[in-house]
Amino acid sequence: MKVIQHLWFEKDVEAAVRFYVSLVPGSSVRFVSPLPADTPSGPAGSVVVVGFTLGDQSYMATQAGPLDPFNHSFSIMLECDTQAEIDRLWDALGDGGTIEQCGWLRDRWGLTWQITPRRLGELLGDPDRAKAKRVATAMLGMVKLDIAALEAAARG
């Protein structure tokens, strides 16, 4: 069995997917398929299905007009090894979107992302619970996550 996340876009699905794929190494568009005119889903070309991967995760996206907007109950988390990666993704995905707290943002299509350092999970899972609490407190005070500041909080 394969698990594939599905995203519903009101419009611009191909532009959104090509943008996402350009940002995440190892990603690709597998197919773009406008539904033919004889389907009951709407005018020809109004419904588009896109299959793609982001890193090692598979996704399917549909453009089929308004339904439910994206919300925080689903987000894509990108774990980064360096502050430069965080900065690059933060700037690109945040452009035209909405910046939020704790490494979260919404892109220009409304999809929610978490741009986090891989090190954050290690620090939050540290057996020294006082250290983990300092890291969590520092993270909760940040907008874009800062690896050096999280490491400093861990050290006390």
N, C-alpha and C positions, 0 to 999 in steps of 0.2 A: 504494500500500500504506500502511496506517496501522498503527502500532505502539501496542499498548495493554497496559499492565501489568495483571496479574491478581493479586488478593489472595484468599486463602482464610481465612475467619474461622470459628472454631468456633461462635460465637454473637454476637448483638447487632450484626450487620453494618449494619443501617439506622441504629442509634444512632451507631455509629462513623463512618460515612460522613457523616451529617448534621453531626456534630461537626467533622470535617475540613473540610468545605465551608464551615462557618461561620467558620473561622479564616483561610482563604486567599482573598484578593480575586480576583474573576473566576472563582470556582468554582461548580459547580452539580451537582445530582442530575439525571441525565437520565431515569432510570426506576428503579422498584422493582418487582420481579416475583417474587412467591412462585410456586414451581412448583405446578401443579395436583395434586390428590390422586391422579390416575391415573398419575403417573410412578413409576418403580421406585426413586426416590432416597430415599424415606423418607415418613413421615407428612405429610399435607397441611400446608403452611405451614412445614415443618422446613427446606426448602431455599429460600433467597431469593437472587436475583441482583439486583445493583444496578449500574447504569452511572452514572458520574460523571466530572467533570473537577476537577482541582486546578490552578488557574491555567490554563496552556495544555496540560496533560497529560491524556490520557484514561486512565481506569481502569475495570476491571470487578472487582466483588467478589462472592464467593459465601459464603453462610453454609450450611454443610453438615456440621456436626459436626467432631469432632477429626480431624485428618490429621497434618500436620507443623506444629509451632509456627513462628512467624516467627523469623528469626535474622538475624545481621549480614550474611549474604550478599546481602540485599536491604534497602535503606533508602531513605527518601524524603528528599532534601535540599531544604531551603527556604533559598534565598539571600535575605538581608535587606539592605536599604539602611541601616537605622538600628539603634542599640542598643535603642531602644524597641520596634521590631518583634521583635528577638531576644528581649527580655525577655518580651513578650506571648506569643509562641509557646512559649517555653521553659516559662513558668508554666502555660499551658493544656495543652500536650501532656504535660508532666511530672506534672501532677496525677493521682495514683493510679497513676503509672507508676514507672519506675526511671531515675534520673539516672546518666549515665555520664560518661566523659572526652571531651575534645576536641570539645564541641558535640553529642555523641551522647546520645540518651535513648530509652527504650522507653515507649510510651504504655500506658494501662490495658488495652488489648487485646493488647499484646505487640509491636505494630509498631514497628520501629526508624526513628528520624528523625535527621537531622543538621540542626541549626539553625545556619547559618553566615552571616557577613557576606559580601556580594558582594566586598567589598574584599580578603578573604583570598586569593582566587584570584589577584588582581592582585599582591598582595605576595609570594605564594609563587612567582609566575612572573617576578618582577623579574630583569632581567639581572644585577644586582649580587647574586651568589650568597651573599655574606656577609650581606647584608640579608635575603635569603630564608631563610637558615639561622637567623638570629636570630628571625624571625617564626615559623618552624616550631618552634623550641625553646620559644618563649613559648606557642604554641598547645598543644603537648603537655603543658604544665604546667597548663592550664586545664580547668575542667569546663564551665561555660557560657562561650562565647567573648565576649570583651570587645574591641570595636573600638578603643577608646582605648589599651588595653594592647598590642594588636597593632601599632598605629601607632607607639607609643613604642618597641617592640622594633625596628621597621623603622628608626627614626631612630638607634638605638644608644644 
